Amino acid sequence: MVDQPLVSVIALSYNHAQFLEEALQSVAQQSYSAIELILVDDASTDASVTVAQSFLQENPVAFPVKTCFLPKNQGNCVAFNRGLAVATGKYVIDFATDDIMLPQRIAQQVAYFESLSSGYGVVFSEAEYVDETGKHLEFHYRDRLKHIRPIPEGNVYVDVLAYYFISPPTMMIKKEVLDELSGYDEQLAYEDFDFWVRSARKWKYAYLNECTTQVRKHAHSLSVKQYRRNDPQLHSTYLVCQKASKLNRTDEEQQALAIRLKYELRQALVSGNLREATLMMQMLRQLRTATGIYSGLLLLAKFGVPLYWGKRVYQYFQLP
């Protein structure tokens, strides 16, 4: 029998007591056996640690389990890197413990990864979004992003720079990629956009046409908190755009960055984040991109005019 490559599941918990047992059970019930589970709790203030310890005591698993209970809340990027430091697998999954892995997920992704050339660093897939009770909401590609055909694969640097199309919880990552990047950037409030930009500069991405993960949407999800006033994720997005401007090599890449900046600028204006809107406008001007209507909207915002109606304007005029 051929040895199976080891997969490190870095399970990140922060106030997930309500969902934690189901999430850990979904790892324990994987059809794939070569797993190591690394549970990192980011100083939860609910019963997450107690739930995790009870589950692991009462449900012995056939694979190694490592735990790390951080004394101080430091955010996803730091918590993940603490888990990565002790990971020994060939492949890594960043697994939030409010989500659920479907039973064949790891087996399917490993089999696909092993069929690819060595230049591939990430495999991603379809996701099903569910609510707090597990009720179906929508599928990532079949419903939410059904206009994306074909789904970008291979050299996706330009694609990830311009558009959001990957469901982060579905990714399996070659550990070599994470080691090369020194993990996630701990100065940022969230990780996926930065990881996509830095990794896709060198590594290829592959799409597995299978639903592998149920992604939980609830009031405390990071995605739900995005694009609110004083949103730290928005400033992190600006910082990643700065990184990308230094990585870009072609006019096509600069145009992709301009698309991203305009999208994020619209979100900043609508949500009242003037600081980030101003910074993104400065970057757009440096790219010598047409910004006339955005300059007008920014001026209105600086005079205190609320732009909550901005989304309707965008939908009507389809701003570039």
Protein Blocks (a to p, Z undefined) as FASTA:
>chain_A
ZZddddddddddehilmmmmmmmmmmmmpcbfbdcdddddehiablmlmmmmmmmmmmcc
fbdcdddddfbdebjklmmmmmmmmgcbfbdcdddfkbccdfklmmmmmmmmmmpcfkbc
bdcdddddddfkopafbdfklmmmmmpccddehjlklmmmmpccbdfklpccdfklmmmn
npaafkbfbfklmmmmmmmmmmccddddbdfbdcdddfklmklmgoiehiaklmmmmmmm
mmmmmmpmbfklmmmmmmmmmmmmmmmmmnopaklmmmmmmmmmmnopafklmmmmmmmm
mnopacklmmmmmmmnopZZ
